[in-house]
Amino acid sequence: MGRVLGKILADFLGIKNQGEASVSIDIVHESLQSELDLNLDEMLSWPKDGFVQKLVDERKFSEAHLEILADIFYSIQHDITETKKQKLLERTFLIYQYLDSKGASYSFTRHERLIKLKMFLN
């Protein structure tokens, strides 16, 4: 799963760097669905309470998988509609917050993103 998530992130960033944001979002949607049976729109409809636990318990996400998924969410925030952006960033914040509290390692990047997300969401 980690390899698939890493590839999704790398593909997104590669295509985005070529200036084709709409295509890259489509690739993220398609890759999550086909490779991991995850529907981004469905995930955004999950309640915030228990969102991370659902990924851990039902989808068997490890901390490393959660980190990559949060990085994907954080990376696509500028290329989605405003209506989805709020929900996406809320879920991203929840994942990073979970990792910060439960994770065995500290990440300066994660900490910086948590601060930015907190400012955006408040």
LINNORSUL-V143295 format. One record per residue. N is the residue number from 1. D_LAST is the distance of its C-alpha to the last C-alpha in Angstrom with 1 decimal. Layout:
N&D_LAST, N&D_LAST
This chain:
1&32.7, 2&31.3, 3&33.7, 4&32.7, 5&28.9, 6&29.8, 7&32.0, 8&29.4, 9&27.0, 10&30.0, 11&31.2, 12&27.9, 13&27.6, 14&31.3, 15&31.2, 16&28.0, 17&29.8, 18&32.6, 19&30.4, 20&30.5, 21&26.9, 22&27.8, 23&30.6, 24&28.5, 25&25.9, 26&29.0, 27&30.4, 28&27.3, 29&27.6, 30&31.3, 31&31.4, 32&28.9, 33&31.0, 34&34.4, 35&34.1, 36&31.8, 37&32.0, 38&28.2, 39&26.9, 40&23.5, 41&23.0, 42&24.2, 43&22.0, 44&18.9, 45&20.4, 46&20.7, 47&18.6, 48&15.7, 49&17.6, 50&20.5, 51&19.5, 52&20.4, 53&23.3, 54&24.6, 55&24.8, 56&26.5, 57&28.8, 58&29.8, 59&29.4, 60&30.5, 61&27.8, 62&28.4, 63&25.9, 64&27.2, 65&26.7, 66&23.1, 67&22.5, 68&24.2, 69&22.5, 70&19.0, 71&20.5, 72&21.8, 73&18.5, 74&16.8, 75&19.9, 76&20.1, 77&16.6, 78&18.1, 79&21.0, 80&19.8, 81&19.2, 82&15.9, 83&16.3, 84&16.6, 85&14.1, 86&11.0, 87&13.2, 88&14.6, 89&11.5, 90&10.5, 91&14.2, 92&14.3, 93&11.7, 94&13.9, 95&17.0, 96&16.2, 97&15.1, 98&18.3, 99&20.3, 100&19.1, 101&20.2, 102&23.3, 103&24.4, 104&27.5, 105&26.5, 106&23.8, 107&22.4, 108&21.3, 109&20.0, 110&18.0, 111&16.6, 112&15.7, 113&14.1, 114&12.0, 115&10.7, 116&10.2, 117&8.5, 118&6.1, 119&5.4, 120&5.7, 121&3.8, 122&0.0
